[in-house]
Amino acid sequence: MSQLLIQGGRRLDGEVRVQGAKNSVLPILAATLLTGDTVLLGNCPHLRDVEASIQILRTLGCDARWEAEGLAVDTSRMDGCAISDALMREMRSSAIFLGAILARCGQAEISYPGGCELGPRPIDLHLAGLRSLGVEIQDAGGILRCRAARLRGREIVLSFPSVGATENLMLAACGAEGTTSICNAAREPEITDLQNFLNVCGARVSGGGSSTVVVEGGRKLHGGAYTVMPDRIVAATYLCAAAAAGGTALLRDAREQHLSTVTAVLRQAGCDIVSDQAGIACVCQRRLRAVRTVRTAPYPGFPTDAQAVLMASLLRSRGATVFEENIFENRYRHVDELVRMGADIQVSGRTAVVTGVETLQGAPVRCTDLRGGAALCVAALAAEGETRVMEIGHIDRGYESMERDLRALGACVRRTEAEA
Ligand code: EPZ
């Protein structure tokens, strides 16, 4: 298993281009099924989760290959409507394919995605919405067998602004007769990116970024070329890396309007951050100070995906910061590993209190999940000595090359293969 060896205690000074957004390209890859044509995705990140999606497309009879300009996907010869249990287990968010398969084929079969490191990952909101569009769903033995002779558009009200449920229903609604309104929809920028992709392919979707997304169904979609938005959580990660280590970081292509709650907190902590259409520059010259309570919430609130990396950047701040994790049940698994490096963090239920310490010590630590793993890398930059970050397969799900990007920012990082 690969590991990252990180030498801490160096200030950063560098520039990195922020990769395409994992959480945008995954639903867009599912959406390619609606076109029955060829799509070219520019700025598509090379990630484990993207490879898992490519495997799913290929098992459905589609073709996907990397080209110089990006990822070319041809779904014209789709000949299947089932996703294997193994592939579902490889990536929990594969449930996002359900709506698109149903819109294209009228039937679909997937295994229950089940839980992941963050806790249970229910899809009850997805299934309730699909049923209201006319989908019959049998749930037996961990397998979901879905049939939809005809999908009919209608108003759907989500009890929680679920990102995945909003995306799944947008895709199913493209195949429904009539208009679908998704109320209390998720407002994340990735929803707007999916809407923009669908409209490039001939759909008529509006309201992305607001609480009501409207889909005019029954339109014939076609292929096209689309450039995926930059990854706002990767950008947040590298801003927190600069905050943790001190120094300067320039993030090209990052869009501050997508992570304004994160930059607001980092400014509170004492970072100087400026941005323009080219990207975001972060300068951290002095020891950070603790900030007001950080509560994670659906967009435009503070993103749950940035909770761990922000926590890591505040481990040596003056004072104490309270975190409240309101989205996932089990999203403090990185805390024990940070404590091994000398952090002072007290967790009680959804609350974590981080009290700044003078120094952190490099240590052997183990990734527990994608963003928790990223947090270990951020903390390692602020620690004295070497940190060995193990089980970095979690990180490779969402970061093209953490070592490449941190080295571009001036860090001393290398990937190594662990002794067997
Ligand atoms: C997406 O997950 C992201 N993943 C997550 O990013 C992100 O943390 C999350 O949105 C919130 O922003 C992708 O886009 C691939 P939700 P998703 O449906 O769609 C509950 C990362 O690190 N819920 O908004 O699964 C659910 O249990 C990943 O990149 C239901 O109860 O998020 C959770 O507590 C991690 N029933 C909350 O809602 C449902 O049917 C948020 O889930 C669906 C969700």
Residues whose N, C-alpha, C, O or C-beta is under 5 A from the ligand:
A	BS01	EPZ	N23 L26 S93 P120 R121 P122 I123 D124 L125 H126 P161 S162 V163 G164 A165 T304 D305 I327 F328 L370 R371
